Amino acid sequence: MNWTDMDLFRGVDLGDSFVLDWSCTSNSFVIKVEASLWPESKHYSPPVNGEYTCYKNASVTFKNIKSIKGIVPVNEASPTTDPDGSIDYGNIDALTSNLGQFNICGRFGNVVINGGEVSFSVSP
């Protein structure tokens, strides 16, 4: 199943969301993003400052995972510096789920996660 078919990402465009950071423990993987939100999202509000859409800080969290491989450490990834001086690590290029396995790709690596569940939360 592609992320576009997952209810928790309704009104979220991961392909237009910017990766800000990520971290991993033995049973979790957290990706901090500046999420691209659309009217279908319960977190949406009208865009500000001439932005393309609504952007808010959020997290994509994989928890209770059994194993994970393919993560690139943050200090080894190539950031992009925006005109305002802020940095990001591109977008989430792909996120799929199949038979208890998640595959997620971006500058953080081609990550394979076995077991667990994924959640999406917007920072207050």
C-alpha positions in Angstrom: 0.0 0.0 0.0 1.3 3.4 -1.0 1.2 6.3 1.6 -1.4 8.0 -0.5 -3.8 5.2 0.3 -3.2 5.4 4.1 -5.9 7.3 6.0 -3.4 8.9 8.5 -1.9 10.8 5.5 -5.2 12.2 4.2 -4.6 15.8 3.2 -0.8 15.4 3.6 1.6 15.5 0.6 4.7 13.7 1.7 6.3 14.4 -1.7 6.0 18.2 -1.0 7.0 17.9 2.7 10.5 18.8 3.7 12.6 16.5 5.9 14.2 18.4 8.7 15.8 15.7 10.8 15.5 12.0 11.8 16.5 9.7 14.6 16.4 6.0 15.3 16.4 3.8 18.4 16.2 0.0 18.6 12.4 0.1 18.3 11.5 3.4 16.6 12.3 5.7 13.7 11.2 9.3 13.7 11.3 11.7 10.8 10.7 15.4 11.5 9.2 17.2 8.6 7.7 20.5 7.5 4.5 18.9 6.3 2.6 20.0 3.3 -1.0 20.1 4.4 -4.1 20.4 2.2 -7.8 21.1 3.0 -8.6 17.4 3.5 -6.2 17.4 6.5 -7.7 18.1 10.0 -4.5 20.1 10.6 -4.9 22.4 7.6 -5.2 26.1 7.9 -5.0 28.7 5.1 -1.4 29.3 3.7 0.5 32.3 5.0 3.2 34.6 3.6 2.4 33.6 0.0 3.2 29.9 0.6 2.1 27.3 -1.9 0.0 25.5 0.8 -0.2 25.1 4.5 3.1 24.0 6.1 3.4 22.8 9.7 6.1 21.0 11.6 5.2 17.3 12.1 6.6 13.9 12.7 6.3 10.6 10.9 6.9 8.0 13.6 7.5 4.2 13.2 7.2 2.5 16.6 7.3 -0.9 18.0 9.5 -2.0 15.1 11.2 -5.4 15.0 14.1 -4.4 12.8 15.3 -1.6 10.6 18.1 -1.2 8.1 19.3 1.2 5.5 19.4 4.5 7.5 22.0 7.1 6.6 23.2 9.1 9.6 22.1 12.7 9.6 25.7 13.9 9.6 26.4 11.9 6.4 23.4 13.2 4.5 23.6 16.2 2.1 21.3 19.0 3.2 19.9 21.7 0.9 20.2 25.3 2.1 17.2 27.5 1.3 17.5 31.2 0.4 16.5 32.1 3.9 19.4 30.1 5.3 17.3 27.2 6.6 18.3 23.7 5.8 16.4 20.6 4.9 17.0 17.1 3.5 14.7 17.0 0.6 11.4 15.1 0.6 10.1 11.7 1.4 10.4 10.1 -2.0 8.4 7.0 -1.3 6.6 5.2 1.6 4.9 1.9 1.2 3.6 -0.8 3.5 3.3 -4.5 2.6 2.8 -7.5 4.8 4.1 -6.0 8.0 7.0 -4.2 6.3 7.5 -0.5 5.6 9.8 0.8 2.8 10.7 4.5 3.0 13.1 6.4 0.8 14.8 9.8 1.0 18.1 11.3 1.8 17.9 9.4 5.1 18.4 6.2 3.0 16.4 3.4 1.5 15.0 2.2 4.8 13.3 -1.2 5.4 11.3 -1.5 8.6 9.9 -4.8 9.7 7.0 -4.8 12.1 5.5 -2.0 14.0 3.1 0.8 13.1 3.4 4.3 11.6 1.8 7.4 12.9 1.7 11.1 11.8 1.4 14.0 14.3 1.5 17.7 13.9 3.4 19.8 16.4 1.3 22.3 18.4 
